[in-house]
Amino acid sequence: MKKIVKGKLENLNEAKWELGCVFEGQKQKEWVSCDKNYFSNHLEYLKTIANEFVVFSIEQNKEGKEIKSVTQESEFEDAKLNSFLECVTYNKKFESLFDFMDSYKMEYDKSKSNESFLVWLMKNKIKHTYSKTLVENLIYLQNKNIDLKLLYEMFPVIENASRSFEEKDFYLQTVIDFLKKQTMFLFWEGLSDDISNLLQAIGFEVEEPVIIAIILTSQLINECESLGHVFLSREQFLDLYLKTFPMEKFDEVIEQIIEKDLLYIDDEFNCYSKLYFGYESKLVNRIKIYKEQEGYYNDYLDSKSAKDYEELFTKKFNDEQIEAIDNFLKNRISIISGGAGTGKTELIKTILDIFNFEYPREKMSVSAFSAMAKNNISDRVEDYLVKSKTDFNTIHKLLDWKGLKPKVLKGEGYLNYKLYIIDEASMIDVRMYQYLFEAIGNNFVRLVIIGDKNQLPAIGAGNVFEDLIESKIFKTTVLKINNRQNNNSDILRLANYILDESKKTKEEVVQFLSDLNPEEVEFFYPTNYLEVINRCELEYIKEDNWKNPDEKLFQIVANVNEVETDALFSTKALNFYLENRIVKERIENSAFGKESRILLTNNVSKFISKLSFELTNGQIGIVEKVGPIIGDNNNAIAEFDFNFSNKKFFGILKKDQKVYLNHQNKCKVSLQSAYALTTHKLQGAEFETIMYCPSQGHEKRSNFHSKRMVYTAITRARQKLIISGDRDGFINQICTPYVRGNSKFLELLNKIKSGSK
């Protein structure tokens, strides 16, 4: 045991706590005393020369003299935990312990012991008093390799509680309550297995029926999310159960599911998560209200037709587009479906013009699932007056989404627009539709839902947009005439061939592809991965395509992000290699450098002060200049200038890989490399040339490698399409039909339309 060396204490006026270090290999051994800022800035240095950390609390006696509380040598082992808990005695409420876990996950993951965990806590300046039990439990579970993201979501429920794991019923109910309000989180974060690990760490036996019921519920949620189901059928549920658990316990497990109210099971033994049954039921009820109100919301626009507004039209519309405008005028809710190039964006502009002409004092809302689709519409609305009265948002931003439930639904009132246009509607799942319609409420004049039913389906559960069209519950226009490409366009021919539902053999697909004009649709099947990277690099550096993202000349598209899922043809792998090839003056410990092509993925600040406009998610920009850090900023990695939409910004890249604009800590944004982007991120955007890199894929959800994925990717191209990657993977995608998820939504819509209960 190391002997604790007492030393001098200085600069106590600003300090409420101290760091004690026993130095080795130093001539002088003493306590290091520092204020909060010094401690934060120099901890990395201290960690390299100190082999123990002890924290001391500083108090004042009656005479005002400062007294230090020194840990006794006999208590040294406990001091690693207790001294921290005893010393942090601020009265002011500071940021939650869990807020830091997200921001500093890298440091957290490096923690392998109680000591390193406490160092992590101190490093991030946690200044709030937590119960000893809570911290002990957190450390225990962390050492059991329970994923941090699950702990982050679970522990706020018990953050201020003093509960040991001996109170098993409390934690069991906590897990049950968690499962009832979590769905996509478990799937996207890959945490279904962690539910089982957590229960075992607390002390439960997996063989107990109630524990099997909980684990099975988490597995059902994961299965539904991965395959787009709202529910699992009886057969699917039984198959899922038998993969892990014995048949002899099935009846007992079902009893526990019913007793604990974990799932909703209907008369046909379809098994729903509690949340998704609620989403579907509430959405159906909302649509039923809209149908019942159709005759009560007569409006001035009802008597109008498209020909009354011809002076507002900036172009000549075909008959299909005229029908869409008439449906908008004569129906409170209408739907427009059409492929790329059929004029959907032009219709949005015209609808905004008409509504602004008739309702000049009313605000309008245009929203889309993807940021890039939202930006595409906003950029093409040129009329200043119309644009000033229109809010362009992602749906998440429109609802002010904060976690699992939108802010507008937490007692802060409904949205307050008179016109709503929802674009890229096929990407919205049943959960988001329900929240969106609930937020819109009844106080609107027109709601227009726009999308392409043949494009990517919702990432979550349900096929709401397609079901709305098929049910014909609202007036629907299907646009088939392509205005962007002539009927002889081979990109259009390929798109239509992919959509053709007739069964195709691989030989037939190969023959069709060989007949396409290589000047318009080029196939580049490399013999090795290096050839792919060389071609990607060649296309970007040709005519400096990468330097002018606003011109939308060229973009690489892949199916998914993760290397684990799509290996070398994931966007992460492609971006990694292209960054190393193209980027100059690379920033140390960062993915970026001079001439990096970057995508803005998260704009934390709602409005960046001192700038004339707002940066938005989905914008592609360029790092123009990289320089060393000037001044005292220990957390910074580099300073650089970057360009978004021909507007220049100055930023500081910090160790958390966030960029802080113009030295303003509140102006924090997240960036990622943008040489290659997923089809989901590009939905709604178009480029002169698209290079699509398909792969065989290992996703359980086949829709990520189905014909709809190919169709969406290739229709991002205006003039030229390059297919470069796995030849068999591309052919298999064309031959792989879209698998529609289980849902009762269409059946329920048809009942509303027929008037039956």
Secondary structure by P-SEA (a helix, b strand, c coil): cccbbbbbbcccccccbbbbbbccccccbbbbbbcaaaaaacaaaaaacccbbbbbbbbcccccbbbbbbbccccccccccaaaaaccccccccccaaaaaaacaaaaaacccaaaaaaaaaaacccbbbbaaaaaaaaaaaaacccaaaaaacccccccccccccaaaaaaaaaaaaaacccccccccccaaaaaaaaaaaccccccaaaaaaaaaaaaaaaaaaaccccccaaaaaaaaaccccccaaaaaaaaaaaacccccccccccccaaaaaaaaaaaaaaaaaaaacccccccccccccccccccccccccaaaaaaaaaaaaccbbbbbbcccccaaaaaaaaaaaaaaacccbbbbbbcccaaaaaaaaaacccaaaaaabbbbcccccccccccccccccccccccccbbbbcccccccaaaaaaaaaaacccccbbbbbbbccccccccccaaaaaaaaacccbbbbbccccccccccaaaaaaaaaaccccccaaaaaaaaaacccccbbbbbbccaaaaaaaaaaaaaccccccccccccbbbbbccccccccccccaaaaaaaaaaccccccccccccccccccccccccccccccccccccccbbbbbcccccccccccccccccccccccbbbbbbbcccccccccccccbbbbbcccccccccccccccccbbbbbbccccccccccccaaaaaaaaaccccbbbbcccaaaaaaaaaccccccccaaaaaaaaaaaccc
